[in-house]
Each structure stands twice: as C-alpha cells, then as structure tokens.
Amino acid sequence: MNPINILLVEDNEGDILLTKEALAEGDISKDLQVVKDGWEALMYLEKNGDYTSAITPDLILLDINLPKMNGHEVLKNIKANSNIHHIPVVMLSTSSSSNDINQCYKNQANCYITKPVDANDFSKVISSIEKFWLTTVKLSVNK
C-alpha cells in the first residue's frame, strides 16, 4: 500500500517537531512534507516554483497564523482550486476564537482543532487526527 501523503503548513518549529514525532509513532505508512508559510503552501499545492514535482497530499494540516499569507487565505485558495479542492483540510491552530473557527468552516475547512499547549496533549491530538483521517475516513483517490 502506498503511504499517505500529508502536508503540514506550520511555522512553529516546536509544533513541527511534535507533529513529526506523533505521526512517526503511528502504524500507518505516511510521508510528511512541511512548508512554513502560506505562500509556500500554495506554491507546493499548485506545483509552482521549486515544487513542480511535489506529490499532491492526501491530507493537509493547516495553521491559521502563518507568515506571508494566513491560513484563512490559504484555505480559500485551496477550496477555490478545482485541482485540489477535494483534499481534506484540518485546521490546527492555537486560536480558539469563535471568529477564526466560524471563518474556517465558512471557507469549507473539514474540521477545526485547537492545539493543546501541553506537549503530551498535543501528541494525543495528532494521534487522534491520524486515527480518524487515516484509518476511519476513506480519502479521495482522485489524484
């Protein structure tokens, strides 16, 4: 079976490391690609610039507070692009603002998760994302 391809859009090095560690513990074969700002995420997803041979992800983990282009703008662009709008987008942010949450769902996020501050709780959240999105859900095969 081919590995599940995940794109993590995150600028916080600590959260990147915790996410990598939590995903490495799972039983499912996966490849994790990381980009650190919103503009780079769109370049990756649209296969522009340095990313012409990028693999289309099966799942996107997207932070809101990003440099160059925030997660709301990235999400809007993803869902407006017919080539990639089918990819599930999990918003994973420190923000618990109802405005952020409502805006994400308005822009067709597949789910919204507030990042826990505690490292152990953060790892549990990543594990639950993995279990649900990579085991329970059937991801699109239209690549």
C-alpha positions in Angstrom: 0.0 0.0 0.0 1.3 3.5 -0.9 2.0 5.8 2.0 -0.5 8.5 2.9 0.9 11.9 1.9 0.4 14.7 4.5 1.2 18.4 4.0 1.8 20.2 7.3 1.7 24.0 6.9 3.2 25.3 10.1 5.8 27.9 11.0 6.4 26.9 14.7 9.4 24.6 14.9 8.3 23.1 18.1 4.9 22.2 16.7 6.6 20.8 13.6 8.8 18.6 15.7 5.9 17.4 17.9 3.8 16.6 14.9 6.6 14.6 13.2 7.2 12.6 16.4 3.5 11.9 17.0 3.0 10.8 13.4 6.1 8.6 13.5 4.6 6.6 16.3 1.6 5.5 14.3 1.2 2.2 12.4 0.2 3.8 9.1 2.8 4.4 6.4 2.9 8.1 5.7 5.1 10.8 4.1 5.0 14.2 5.8 6.0 17.3 3.9 6.4 20.6 5.7 6.1 24.2 4.4 6.4 27.1 6.8 4.2 29.9 5.3 1.0 30.3 3.4 2.6 31.4 0.2 4.9 28.4 0.1 1.9 26.2 0.8 0.1 27.4 -2.3 3.3 27.1 -4.4 3.5 23.5 -3.2 -0.1 22.6 -3.8 -0.2 24.3 -7.2 3.2 22.7 -8.1 4.9 26.0 -8.9 8.5 27.2 -8.5 10.6 24.6 -6.6 7.6 22.3 -6.2 6.9 21.3 -9.8 7.3 17.6 -8.8 5.5 17.8 -5.5 3.2 15.0 -4.6 -0.4 16.0 -4.1 -1.2 15.5 -0.5 -4.0 13.2 0.7 -4.5 15.4 3.8 -3.5 19.0 4.8 -2.8 20.1 8.3 -3.1 23.9 8.2 -2.3 26.5 10.8 -4.0 29.9 10.8 -1.3 32.2 12.0 1.3 32.0 9.2 3.7 34.4 7.6 3.2 35.9 4.1 -0.4 34.5 3.8 -2.5 33.4 6.7 -4.3 30.1 6.9 -7.7 31.6 6.1 -6.4 32.9 2.8 -4.7 29.5 2.0 -7.9 27.6 2.8 -9.9 29.9 0.5 -7.4 29.3 -2.3 -7.4 25.6 -1.8 -11.2 25.3 -1.9 -11.4 27.6 -4.9 -9.0 25.5 -7.0 -10.7 22.6 -8.8 -7.5 20.6 -8.9 -7.1 20.5 -5.1 -10.4 21.4 -3.5 -11.1 17.7 -2.8 -8.2 17.4 -0.3 -9.4 17.4 3.3 -8.0 20.4 5.3 -7.7 20.1 9.0 -7.2 23.5 10.6 -4.8 23.0 13.5 -4.4 26.3 15.4 -3.6 27.8 18.8 -6.6 30.1 18.2 -9.8 29.2 19.9 -11.5 32.4 18.7 -15.1 31.8 17.5 -14.4 34.2 14.7 -11.5 32.0 13.5 -13.5 28.8 13.9 -16.5 30.2 12.1 -14.4 31.7 9.3 -12.7 28.3 8.7 -16.0 26.4 8.4 -17.4 29.2 6.2 -14.4 28.6 3.9 -15.0 24.8 3.9 -12.5 23.5 6.3 -13.1 19.8 7.0 -12.5 20.3 10.7 -11.0 22.7 13.2 -8.8 21.6 16.2 -7.3 23.9 18.8 -3.7 22.9 19.5 -3.2 22.0 23.2 -0.3 23.8 24.9 0.9 20.7 26.7 3.2 18.5 24.6 1.6 15.2 25.7 -1.9 16.5 24.9 -0.6 17.8 21.6 0.7 14.4 20.7 -2.6 12.8 21.6 -4.4 15.3 19.3 -2.1 14.4 16.4 -2.6 10.7 17.1 -6.4 11.2 17.1 -6.1 13.1 13.7 -4.1 10.2 12.3 -6.5 7.6 13.6 -9.6 9.4 12.3 -8.3 10.7 9.0 -6.0 7.9 8.0 -7.9 4.9 9.4 -11.6 5.7 9.7 -12.1 8.1 6.8 -11.8 7.0 3.2 -9.7 9.6 1.5 -10.2 10.6 -2.2 -8.4 8.5 -4.7 -8.9 11.1 -7.5 -5.4 12.4 -7.9 
